Amino acid sequence: MELRQLRYFMEVAEREHVSDAAVHLHVAQSAVSRQIANLEGELGVDLFKREGRNIKLTQIGKTFYTHVKIAMQAMDNAKKQIEEYLDPERGTIKIGFPTSLSSHLMPNVISAFKGEYPNVRFHLRQGSYHFLIDSVKRGDMDVAFLGPVPRDEPEIESHILFSEHILALLPINHHLADRTSLYLSDLKHDEFISFPEGYVLKKMIMDTCKQAGFAPNISAEGEDLDAIKGLVSAGVGVTLLPESSFHESTPKMTVKIPLEIPEVTRTVGIIKPKETTLAPSERVFYEFVKQFFSRLQQFQ
């Protein structure tokens, strides 16, 4: 069994088309077909079955694919470890982050790091809370920023960078807009704007309102911060958002107000796989982030 055969197998399995795989691999289609046939002959099983113009994995092919993918990731990681051992300032780091940290935290951290390590490259991926955790577990991402920091994830190692308050965002013509602070129960008759089901900020709104003694009436949902802020600006309803999402400014036609009861905070941190050793450039970034926020907290 040759490494080339396994790479060809992976490409065909993921593209479900021999000619497409050949184009991506920059080899002749006949070469891909021959290597797949040799691999099947060596294993003594059919890994693919033809369905119309495409080919798909057989049941045993799916099982083989799962194990080959793990093995290929391990080999790629080993190669990366060696390359970065020779030059840790020229690696590539795969970083995940949620929408709530995209406007201020991510640009500041990346900019500061690039100032000291200009040759390190980044592969950045925005995603939902649970998607980011699962991606770090699988090794699809090296590290991820999250808020709140997960506590009951045995496969994850996390480090809290800072804590922040959760604020209420109201339309500027709201009857409570001139208040300096709010009891959340003051908003129990209002319509709320939230992220969709499955987003951690949706859970935060539901849990916080439950703590205040009521279930919020969700009248609208948005998948990103700008959409939610825009709906509040239009007077559609009120919402709860992390303090860092207002770093640049409060949206027009809205007012942000601290919550007095209950006072709600969330942790923000960075996570990495617990059992996987970070490559040199990844470890440099991980330690840089911790020191960056430690210095920031001291300054503040």
N, C-alpha and C positions, 0 to 999 in steps of 0.2 A: 504494500500500500504506500503510495507516494504522496508527498505533500501537494504536488501539483494536481493530482487526482482529486484530493479533498477540496482544494480551492475551486476547481471546476465544478465539482458536485455542489458546493455551497452556492455558487453563482447561478447554476441552473435551477436549484431548489427554490431560490428566492425570486427568480425572474419567471420561472415556469415556462421558459422558452429557450431552446438551445441557441438559436441564431442571435437573440438579444444578449445572451450570456457571452457568446463568442465576440460580439462587437465590444462589449464592456471589457473583456479580457484581452482584446487586441490580438486574437488568434483566429484561425480558420474554424468554421463550424465543424468540419470533419474531424479536427483535432479534439474538440470538446466531446463530440459523440464517441470517438474512439477511446478517450480516457474514461468516460462514464461506463462504456461497455467493458473495458478492462477491469474497472473497479467492481462492477456487478459480477463479473466472472470470478474474480478473486474471492468475493464474499459469498458467492453461490446463491444470491437472491436478486430479485428485481427491485430496484430502488425507485423506479418511476413507472408510471402508466400513462398512456396517451389519452387525452380527452379533447377531441376536436383538434384544433390547431395548436393547443398547448399540451404540455406534459405536467403531471402532478405527482407528488410523492405517494408511494404506496404506504400502507400502514407501517411496515417495517422500515420503509424509507424515512418516515417521520421520526421514528425512534432513533435511527442512525443520525439524522440531521441534528437532533437535540444534543447528542453526545459530541458530534463533530464540531458544532458551534462552540461548545464549552472548551474543547481542545484547541480550536483555532484562536479563540480569545486568549487562552493561556499562552500560546506561542507568540501571538502578537504582543502581549504584555511583556513577555520575557525579552523579546527583541527591543521593545521600547525601553525597558529597564537598562539594558546594556547601552543603547544609544545615549540615554540621558545620564547614565553613569559617566560616560566619556565627556558629556557636555550638558549639564543640568539646566543651562540657561537657554537651550534651544529646543525644548520639548513642546508638546501640544497638550493642553489641559481641557478636558470636557467638563463644563460647568452648567449646572441647572439652576433655575431661579423662577420664582412665582411672579405673577403680574404686579403684586403689591410692592415688590422690591425693585421693579424694573426702571423706575424713573429717576431714582436718586442713588440708592445704595450701589447697584451694579455699576453704573458709569463711574462713580467715584472710586470704587475699589479697583476696577480694571485700569482706570487711568493712572492711579497711584502705583499699581504694580508694574505697568508698562514703563513708567518713569524709571524704575530701577532695573527691570529685566526686559528691555525692548525687543529681544529676539524670541521670547516665548510666544507661542501662538495659542489661540483660544478657539474652542468649538462651543458656542453658547446655545442653550436650549431652554426656552420658557415652557413651563408646564404647570399643571395643577399639583396640589399638595401631595396626594398619594402617588401620582405619576412620578414625581421627583424621588420620593422615597424608594419606590419599586425600581426606578432606573439606577439608583446608586447601589441597591442590593444586587441587581443583575450585572453591574459593571458597565452598563451603557454610559454612565456618567461617573466621573472620578469623584467629584464633590458637588454639593448643592447647598444653596442658601434657602432657609425655610423660616417661616414664622406661623405658628409657634414651633419651638423646637420639639421634636417627638421624644416621648419619654419611655414608651413601652415597645421599643423596637430592638430586640436583642442582637440583630445583625448590623445595627447602625451605631457608629460612634458619633456623638454630637458635642458641640461646644457652643455655649451661649455667648453671643457677642454683645447684646444689649437688651434692655427691656423698654417697651414704649406703651403709652396710654392709648386707649381706644376712645375716640371722640364721636360726638353726634354731629351730623351735617344736616342742616335745615335750610329750606328756602328762605330768602331774605325777608319775605313778607309773612313768614310764620309768626303766629301770635306769641311764641316764646323766643323769638330771634334776638331780643334785647337782653336776655338773661346772661349772666356771667358763668353760670353752671346750671346743670340740670339733674333732677332725679329722673332716671330712665322711665319710671312709671308715669311721668308727665306726658310721655309720648304714646301711652298705651292705646289711645283712640286714633292715632295717626296711621296712615298707610306707609309701609316700609318698602324700600327698594333694596334688593339683595342680589348676591351672586346666585347662580343656579344650584340645584341639589348636587352634592358631591364636592363642592368647593368649601375649603375650611373656613373662609370668612362667612359663608352662609351659616355654618354650624355655630360660629362665634355669635352671630346675631341672635340665633334661636336660643342658645344657651344663656346668653346675657339677659335677654328679655324674660326667659323663664325664671332666672334668678330674681328679676324685679317683680315677678308675680303675674306675668301675662304672656300670652302667645301673640307674636306680632302678626299683623295682617299684611302679608306680602302681596303688593299690588303690581310690581314690575320687577324684572330681573335683567341683569346685564353681565356679560362675561369679562369685562375689563373695567378698570377704575374710571377711565374717561367716560364710558357709557353711563355708569352709575352716577357719577358727578353731574353729567349732563342732564339726567332725568331729575335729579334734585334741583338743579338750576331752573328747570322748566316747571317746577312746582308739583311734580307728580307725587312726591312723597319725601320721606326722611330716610337716613341710613346711618350706620355705624361704620367707621373706618379707622385704620391704624394712623397714629400721629405722623409717621414718616410719609404717608401718602399726600400730606399737605406741605411737604418741605418747601417747594418752590413758592406756592401761593394757594390761597383758598379760591375755589372756582367763583366766577362772577355770579352774582345773584344768589349767593349762598352765604351761610355763616357757620363756622365750626364752634362747638361749645363743649367744654369738658364735662364729663359725667361725675357727679358728686356721690351719688348712690345708685347702683353699685359702682365703685371705682374699678375699672377693668383695665388690665394690662396684658400684653402678650410678649413672649420672648422671641427674639430673632437670633438665628445662629447659623452655623455651617455644619454639614454632616458629611461623613465618609464611611466606606465599608469598614466594619470592625476587624474582619479577619484578613483583609487584603492589604498588602504593603503598598503604599503609594509610591509611584515612580519619583525619581529625584525632583523633577520640575513641579510635580503635583504637591510633593511635601514642602517644597520652598513656598509655593502659593498658600498652602494651608497654614503654615506658620506665619507667613506675612500677614494674612487676614487677621489672625488672632492678635498679633502685635499691633496692627493698624488700629483696631477698635479699642485695644487696651490703652494706647496712647491717646486716642480720641476721648475716651472716658475720663482720663486724667486731666486732659485739657479742659473739659467741660466742668 
